[in-house]
Amino acid sequence: MEQKKLLIVDDEENMRHMLEAMLSRYEYTITSACDGLEATNKITDEHFDFVLCDIRMPNMDGLTFLEQNGSVLKETTVIMMSAYGSIDLALEAMKAGAYDFISKPFKTDEVLLTLKKAEEREQLKRENLFLKEELRKRGDGFSAIIGKSRAVQSVIDLAEKVAPYDTTVLISGESGTGKELIARGIHASSPRSEKPFYAINCGSIPATLLESELFGYLKGAFTGADKSKKGIFQEADGSTLFLDEIAELPMDMQVKLLRVLQENEIRPLGSADVISINVRIIAATAKDLHQNVKDGLFREDLFYRLNVVSIPLPPLRDRLDDIPELSKHFISKYNGNLNCSIRKIASEAMSLLLKYQWPGNIRELENVIQRGMVLADGAAITLEHIPPTISKNEGYDCSDLVQYDGFSIKSAQKAMEANMIKKALEETEGNKSKAAVLLEISYPSLLSKIKEYSL
């Protein structure tokens, strides 16, 4: 363990020797000074983690030493000592920058305990600085989004561009594609990131309660309103509000939300006054809002107010090459949560995952991985741990394959291969890497067969 550097400042030689003898056994590298002037020279030449300093000393006393060297001692924990202890003296030392105050005479354990408490405080400060630095390094706020496919990277690129601006964003995509994750990434990369991220699901709150949840109410506004309550818009002032499942918003609330977006103000229930707000809105939907507008289910003016920047999220079936990395992430996550020690997914099981269409998207994949980890006896998720619903959907239906009327097995095999390659390329929209994964052959082998069959 690295030894901490400690400076003892006291005009009494016996006190310095006693403290040195006592504390040298506890992993401290100790230096001594007889007064504030000598101590000033010491801290100028060398950094100390801790300083034990007497208050009453000739030439320069402890308080003067502390006040004159405040900038140098900024990263050092100073503990003051005095035989003339009083509350006023202790308060004066604290105001000057001391961490703690010990009255003489003191017990050995008292000094040691004070130093250990100071060490714990310094450890917490270092951990806090480390965590802040890690957050700063993440910077873009999108580190939680797993995947390197072109589809995912294009989404992140667009989200990064819009994040610094206060414009409204509409995120669309099937359920389970990670719409809230993108919204959180935008908030974390925005100038509003210092404030909390607020989210509300418009479909999960009864229509009768939605207005009071969004805009708040005053005491007595309705039966049961025994005190005033802020709505989420007022809570999120200066921050970002994520409105999930915006298509579920009742028509009368769509009118009121439009006014909020236009005027940047709300009126709590029971109030005659409006409250100005500064909230960035990010909305999300799993439905086709264009079609909802045509069907008269969603206001066209609100749609265009929300859809300043549109971010469509791809379903998992359009980013199958991200499945291995996503699976690895979920295994790591649940190894800790479930106290498991799963290291991998067997190749046969992974082949099934890569062929499945994933109607539930990433959320469904996460559930499948979690289920497999619970059922697995060894260090790998195997075929037997994959749900039957996925096993039944694997591969291609042989009835769809090209019919061969001859008797040559070799020729029939080639005809079948050519047709399966063609189907795989159609399924992956010409992406040969994905097609090779679906066909369970190497990429060079696929290129060779494409050339052989003139596909």
Wavefront OBJ file of the C-alpha trace (Angstrom):
o trace
v 0.000 0.000 0.000
v 1.289 3.486 -0.868
v 2.284 5.362 2.288
v 0.626 8.722 3.003
v 2.841 11.733 3.591
v 2.262 13.464 6.931
v 3.760 16.735 8.163
v 3.828 17.318 11.947
v 4.186 20.998 12.948
v 4.773 21.654 16.670
v 7.254 23.737 18.633
v 7.564 21.090 21.344
v 10.216 18.534 20.384
v 8.794 15.884 22.733
v 5.361 16.194 21.063
v 6.914 15.799 17.591
v 8.861 12.683 18.656
v 5.808 11.179 20.344
v 3.603 11.666 17.287
v 6.316 10.352 14.949
v 6.797 7.205 17.030
v 3.071 6.634 17.313
v 2.074 7.210 13.671
v 5.081 5.740 11.825
v 3.630 2.287 12.555
v 0.479 3.106 10.537
v 1.779 3.516 6.985
v 2.636 7.215 7.176
v 5.845 8.791 5.880
v 6.471 11.513 8.441
v 8.254 14.875 8.231
v 8.495 17.405 11.092
v 8.673 21.196 11.424
v 9.119 23.302 14.574
v 6.933 26.251 13.546
v 4.831 27.750 10.749
v 7.812 29.252 8.927
v 9.644 25.933 8.637
v 6.411 24.223 7.696
v 5.878 26.793 4.899
v 9.269 25.860 3.435
v 8.428 22.154 3.683
v 5.107 22.397 1.844
v 6.696 24.578 -0.835
v 9.164 21.826 -1.714
v 6.963 18.767 -1.176
v 3.292 17.769 -1.275
v 1.773 16.312 1.902
v -1.473 14.376 2.218
v -2.008 15.427 5.839
v -0.731 18.118 8.208
v -0.982 17.897 12.021
v -0.393 21.475 13.161
v -0.226 23.092 16.604
v -1.853 26.507 16.975
v 0.359 28.253 19.567
v 3.925 28.458 18.159
v 6.670 31.130 17.975
v 7.683 32.891 14.699
v 4.460 31.837 12.904
v 1.458 30.294 14.665
v -0.790 27.591 13.202
v -3.680 29.838 12.129
v -1.337 32.257 10.339
v 0.368 29.288 8.627
v -3.019 28.003 7.512
v -4.277 31.370 6.243
v -1.098 32.289 4.344
v -0.738 28.895 2.645
v -4.372 28.262 1.749
v -3.734 27.849 -1.987
v -0.794 25.466 -1.435
v -2.751 23.401 1.100
v -5.822 23.145 -1.129
v -5.269 19.398 -1.758
v -3.995 18.707 1.799
v -6.063 17.776 4.853
v -5.037 19.943 7.824
v -5.830 18.943 11.426
v -5.165 21.568 14.087
v -3.983 20.846 17.686
v -3.976 23.013 20.791
v -3.690 22.743 24.581
v -5.887 25.838 24.821
v -8.901 24.278 23.180
v -12.162 26.147 22.955
v -15.168 26.174 20.643
v -14.255 29.641 19.341
v -10.714 28.528 18.535
v -11.969 25.405 16.777
v -14.431 27.454 14.695
v -11.683 29.901 13.754
v -9.473 27.009 12.590
v -12.315 25.537 10.519
v -12.995 28.896 8.871
v -9.316 29.123 7.946
v -9.576 25.778 6.129
v -8.798 23.111 8.732
v -10.568 19.749 8.453
v -10.713 19.046 12.211
v -9.486 20.230 15.621
v -7.972 18.116 18.445
v -7.514 19.382 21.996
v -4.322 18.509 23.900
v -3.678 16.304 25.783
v -5.150 13.662 23.505
v -5.184 9.886 23.394
v -3.343 7.893 20.748
v -6.583 6.492 19.369
v -8.059 9.976 19.043
v -5.330 11.174 16.674
v -5.374 7.956 14.678
v -9.184 7.956 14.371
v -9.176 11.555 13.136
v -6.587 10.714 10.487
v -8.501 7.627 9.354
v -11.725 9.660 9.040
v -9.817 12.201 6.980
v -8.486 9.411 4.737
v -12.009 8.117 4.161
v -13.128 11.609 3.202
v -10.249 11.973 0.761
v -11.066 8.572 -0.759
v -14.669 9.649 -1.318
v -13.487 12.889 -2.911
v -11.191 10.978 -5.283
v -13.963 8.557 -6.224
v -16.309 11.464 -6.871
v -13.746 13.171 -9.098
v -13.113 9.884 -10.913
v -16.822 9.371 -11.590
v -17.212 12.946 -12.820
v -14.239 12.460 -15.129
v -15.712 9.225 -16.464
v -18.969 11.020 -17.211
v -17.029 13.814 -18.886
v -15.140 11.299 -21.042
v -18.405 9.780 -22.195
v -19.350 13.241 -23.361
v -21.693 12.251 -26.170
v -24.098 10.546 -23.770
v -24.618 7.612 -26.141
v -22.172 5.119 -24.616
v -25.081 3.022 -23.293
v -26.260 2.301 -26.843
v -24.856 -1.050 -27.944
v -24.183 -1.784 -31.599
v -21.830 -0.912 -34.444
v -24.122 -1.611 -37.382
v -24.580 1.082 -39.975
v -28.254 1.436 -38.996
v -27.400 2.194 -35.362
v -24.475 4.477 -36.159
v -26.644 6.615 -38.460
v -29.137 7.055 -35.605
v -26.381 8.069 -33.172
v -24.888 10.496 -35.711
v -28.253 12.230 -36.157
v -28.919 12.314 -32.402
v -25.457 13.807 -31.775
v -26.147 16.596 -34.263
v -29.479 17.582 -32.730
v -28.444 17.194 -29.062
v -26.883 20.674 -28.535
v -29.991 22.468 -29.783
v -33.308 23.007 -27.992
v -35.402 21.863 -30.944
v -38.136 19.274 -30.380
v -37.387 15.711 -31.498
v -39.755 12.905 -32.481
v -38.328 9.402 -32.051
v -40.242 6.653 -33.819
v -39.767 2.910 -33.756
v -41.302 -0.376 -32.769
v -41.729 -1.259 -29.117
v -38.455 -2.395 -27.562
v -36.080 -0.607 -29.966
v -34.640 1.756 -27.328
v -36.444 5.049 -27.869
v -35.974 6.243 -24.284
v -32.274 5.326 -24.440
v -31.831 7.667 -27.413
v -33.788 10.403 -25.609
v -31.552 10.060 -22.538
v -28.483 10.215 -24.762
v -29.695 13.455 -26.350
v -30.326 14.965 -22.919
v -26.917 13.855 -21.586
v -25.203 15.481 -24.594
v -27.150 18.731 -24.317
v -26.476 21.939 -22.336
v -29.304 20.787 -20.017
v -27.404 17.668 -18.903
v -26.666 19.029 -15.414
v -30.373 18.750 -14.587
v -32.372 15.500 -14.189
v -34.017 13.822 -17.176
v -37.813 13.623 -16.841
v -40.006 11.016 -18.541
v -43.713 10.281 -18.640
v -45.661 7.623 -20.526
v -48.761 9.252 -22.025
v -50.489 5.898 -22.364
v -50.009 4.715 -18.795
v -51.890 7.548 -17.036
v -55.705 7.713 -17.099
v -57.009 10.579 -19.220
v -58.765 12.096 -16.166
v -55.445 12.414 -14.310
v -53.166 13.308 -17.203
v -53.757 17.079 -17.127
v -53.002 17.365 -13.412
v -49.865 15.214 -13.848
v -48.592 17.369 -16.696
v -49.575 20.852 -15.482
v -50.102 20.465 -11.724
v -52.920 21.910 -9.614
v -53.695 24.282 -6.761
v -55.120 23.313 -3.411
v -58.900 22.925 -3.711
v -58.877 22.649 -7.526
v -60.896 19.428 -7.254
v -62.120 16.974 -4.636
v -59.115 15.467 -2.887
v -56.701 18.280 -3.804
v -55.806 19.070 -0.182
v -52.538 20.736 -1.189
v -50.989 22.280 -4.291
v -48.802 20.107 -6.504
v -46.361 20.923 -9.290
v -46.865 19.195 -12.616
v -44.056 17.474 -14.474
v -43.679 20.439 -16.854
v -42.916 22.728 -13.927
v -40.626 20.124 -12.332
v -38.710 19.810 -15.610
v -38.201 23.562 -16.020
v -34.738 24.096 -17.485
v -34.408 20.404 -18.338
v -35.668 17.807 -20.840
v -39.089 16.133 -20.761
v -39.554 12.841 -22.614
v -43.168 12.194 -23.665
v -43.319 8.486 -24.489
v -46.226 6.988 -26.479
v -47.309 10.467 -27.572
v -49.881 8.920 -29.944
v -51.910 7.875 -26.884
v -52.468 11.509 -25.853
v -56.240 12.317 -25.838
v -57.379 14.923 -28.374
v -58.218 17.568 -25.744
v -54.743 17.179 -24.217
v -53.181 17.498 -27.668
v -54.672 21.002 -27.889
v -53.252 21.956 -24.493
v -49.829 20.489 -25.280
v -49.740 22.458 -28.541
v -50.346 25.662 -26.604
v -47.531 24.817 -24.190
v -45.124 24.297 -27.091
v -46.219 27.533 -28.751
v -46.338 29.806 -25.705
v -43.815 28.149 -23.345
v -46.260 28.499 -20.471
v -48.660 26.328 -18.467
v -51.754 26.935 -16.344
v -52.144 24.601 -13.341
v -55.631 23.307 -12.621
v -57.567 25.768 -10.463
v -55.274 28.700 -11.286
v -56.099 31.865 -13.222
v -52.418 32.620 -13.755
v -49.963 31.126 -16.215
v -46.419 30.009 -15.357
v -43.580 30.473 -17.834
v -41.478 27.369 -18.427
v -38.353 26.438 -20.337
v -38.594 22.743 -21.187
v -37.148 20.816 -24.109
v -39.576 18.229 -25.461
v -38.539 14.856 -26.884
v -41.516 12.723 -27.928
v -41.639 9.075 -28.965
v -44.147 6.797 -30.623
v -44.448 3.210 -31.793
v -47.317 4.167 -34.087
v -47.347 5.798 -37.528
v -48.273 9.387 -36.653
v -48.607 10.255 -40.355
v -51.412 7.705 -40.598
v -52.910 8.853 -37.283
v -53.110 12.401 -38.685
v -54.862 11.108 -41.825
v -57.276 9.110 -39.683
v -58.084 12.155 -37.563
v -56.580 10.628 -34.411
v -53.723 13.103 -34.036
v -53.644 16.852 -34.642
v -51.677 17.807 -37.729
v -50.425 21.089 -36.209
v -49.117 19.262 -33.116
v -47.476 16.627 -35.299
v -45.473 19.234 -37.198
v -44.623 21.044 -33.972
v -43.171 17.802 -32.541
v -41.622 16.496 -35.747
v -38.990 19.230 -36.185
v -36.322 16.531 -36.205
v -37.388 12.939 -36.794
v -35.249 10.021 -35.597
v -36.543 6.628 -36.788
v -35.085 3.636 -34.936
v -34.428 0.394 -36.846
v -36.003 -2.846 -35.587
v -33.605 -5.542 -34.410
v -34.272 -7.663 -37.530
v -32.602 -4.881 -39.568
v -29.461 -4.930 -37.416
v -28.898 -8.656 -36.837
v -25.112 -8.222 -36.802
v -25.496 -6.323 -33.487
v -27.001 -9.386 -31.755
v -23.661 -10.912 -30.591
v -22.571 -7.629 -28.987
v -25.997 -7.025 -27.433
v -26.018 -10.583 -26.078
v -22.579 -10.108 -24.554
v -23.792 -6.909 -22.884
v -26.850 -8.609 -21.376
v -24.762 -11.561 -20.154
v -22.419 -9.160 -18.386
v -25.383 -7.287 -16.887
v -27.185 -10.348 -15.537
v -24.055 -12.155 -14.346
v -23.975 -9.537 -11.630
v -27.712 -9.219 -11.058
v -28.395 -12.965 -10.995
v -25.060 -14.041 -9.487
v -24.331 -16.200 -12.556
v -21.063 -17.006 -14.323
v -22.163 -17.416 -17.954
v -19.309 -16.754 -20.360
v -20.806 -17.280 -23.815
v -23.639 -18.415 -26.068
v -22.999 -21.681 -27.925
v -22.598 -21.257 -31.685
v -25.732 -23.321 -32.467
v -27.810 -21.166 -30.125
v -26.351 -17.972 -31.584
v -27.291 -19.193 -35.077
v -30.908 -19.416 -33.951
v -30.796 -15.904 -32.517
v -29.390 -14.559 -35.788
v -32.185 -16.144 -37.842
v -35.107 -15.028 -35.693
v -37.153 -11.959 -36.704
v -37.436 -10.479 -33.160
v -40.923 -8.900 -33.125
v -40.198 -7.718 -29.562
v -36.839 -6.249 -30.628
v -34.060 -5.603 -28.075
v -36.400 -6.034 -25.113
v -37.292 -9.526 -26.332
v -33.619 -10.401 -26.861
v -32.816 -9.266 -23.319
v -35.585 -11.475 -21.928
v -34.339 -14.462 -23.958
v -30.767 -14.000 -22.688
v -31.967 -13.608 -19.100
v -34.103 -16.762 -19.403
v -31.179 -18.709 -20.876
v -28.882 -17.649 -18.032
v -31.398 -18.783 -15.414
v -31.801 -22.194 -17.072
v -28.139 -22.806 -17.951
v -26.264 -25.278 -15.758
v -22.792 -24.617 -17.139
v -20.914 -21.590 -18.433
v -22.758 -21.332 -21.766
v -26.283 -20.791 -23.058
v -27.025 -23.692 -25.403
v -29.828 -24.712 -27.786
v -31.909 -26.259 -25.009
v -32.039 -22.906 -23.205
v -33.565 -21.048 -26.188
v -37.387 -20.669 -26.073
v -39.362 -22.965 -28.434
v -40.951 -19.934 -30.118
v -37.529 -19.007 -31.476
v -36.545 -22.583 -32.362
v -39.705 -23.001 -34.442
v -38.935 -19.901 -36.477
v -35.373 -20.840 -37.392
v -34.183 -21.373 -40.961
v -36.191 -21.348 -44.150
v -39.303 -23.233 -45.199
v -38.237 -25.970 -47.620
v -41.540 -25.658 -49.512
v -40.346 -22.269 -50.751
v -37.195 -23.688 -52.320
v -36.790 -24.089 -56.079
v -38.108 -27.398 -57.420
v -35.686 -29.662 -59.279
v -37.115 -32.198 -61.717
v -33.967 -34.234 -62.454
v -32.313 -37.059 -60.525
v -28.830 -35.669 -59.900
v -28.315 -34.992 -56.213
v -25.326 -32.744 -57.000
v -27.370 -30.618 -59.401
v -30.302 -30.455 -56.944
v -27.950 -29.414 -54.171
v -26.530 -26.606 -56.324
v -30.034 -25.430 -57.274
v -31.046 -25.413 -53.604
v -27.869 -23.576 -52.585
v -28.356 -20.921 -55.244
v -31.946 -20.329 -54.188
v -31.087 -20.127 -50.476
v -28.301 -17.631 -51.174
v -30.696 -15.580 -53.265
v -33.287 -15.609 -50.440
v -30.647 -14.652 -47.859
v -29.470 -11.712 -49.986
v -33.058 -10.567 -50.413
v -33.656 -10.865 -46.669
v -30.573 -8.762 -45.871
v -31.133 -6.295 -48.734
v -27.890 -7.330 -50.389
v -25.721 -7.241 -47.256
v -23.308 -10.136 -47.887
v -21.916 -10.154 -44.323
v -25.400 -10.625 -42.837
v -26.284 -13.171 -45.534
v -23.192 -15.243 -44.662
v -24.274 -15.274 -41.007
v -27.792 -16.416 -41.921
v -26.445 -19.139 -44.214
v -23.867 -20.239 -41.626
v -20.983 -20.090 -44.106
v -17.877 -17.941 -44.220
v -17.867 -14.627 -46.064
v -15.228 -15.782 -48.654
v -17.262 -18.947 -49.242
v -20.369 -16.872 -49.915
v -18.504 -14.674 -52.412
v -17.239 -17.788 -54.177
v -20.741 -19.277 -54.455
v -22.238 -15.972 -55.654
v -19.676 -15.982 -58.456
v -20.234 -19.692 -59.179
v -24.036 -19.299 -59.451
v -23.846 -15.888 -61.230
v -26.078 -14.253 -58.574
l 1 2 3 4 5 6 7 8 9 10 11 12 13 14 15 16 17 18 19 20 21 22 23 24 25 26 27 28 29 30 31 32 33 34 35 36 37 38 39 40 41 42 43 44 45 46 47 48 49 50 51 52 53 54 55 56 57 58 59 60 61 62 63 64 65 66 67 68 69 70 71 72 73 74 75 76 77 78 79 80 81 82 83 84 85 86 87 88 89 90 91 92 93 94 95 96 97 98 99 100 101 102 103 104 105 106 107 108 109 110 111 112 113 114 115 116 117 118 119 120 121 122 123 124 125 126 127 128 129 130 131 132 133 134 135 136 137 138 139 140 141 142 143 144 145 146 147 148 149 150 151 152 153 154 155 156 157 158 159 160 161 162 163 164 165 166 167 168 169 170 171 172 173 174 175 176 177 178 179 180 181 182 183 184 185 186 187 188 189 190 191 192 193 194 195 196 197 198 199 200 201 202 203 204 205 206 207 208 209 210 211 212 213 214 215 216 217 218 219 220 221 222 223 224 225 226 227 228 229 230 231 232 233 234 235 236 237 238 239 240 241 242 243 244 245 246 247 248 249 250 251 252 253 254 255 256 257 258 259 260 261 262 263 264 265 266 267 268 269 270 271 272 273 274 275 276 277 278 279 280 281 282 283 284 285 286 287 288 289 290 291 292 293 294 295 296 297 298 299 300 301 302 303 304 305 306 307 308 309 310 311 312 313 314 315 316 317 318 319 320 321 322 323 324 325 326 327 328 329 330 331 332 333 334 335 336 337 338 339 340 341 342 343 344 345 346 347 348 349 350 351 352 353 354 355 356 357 358 359 360 361 362 363 364 365 366 367 368 369 370 371 372 373 374 375 376 377 378 379 380 381 382 383 384 385 386 387 388 389 390 391 392 393 394 395 396 397 398 399 400 401 402 403 404 405 406 407 408 409 410 411 412 413 414 415 416 417 418 419 420 421 422 423 424 425 426 427 428 429 430 431 432 433 434 435 436 437 438 439 440 441 442 443 444 445 446 447 448 449 450 451 452 453 454 455
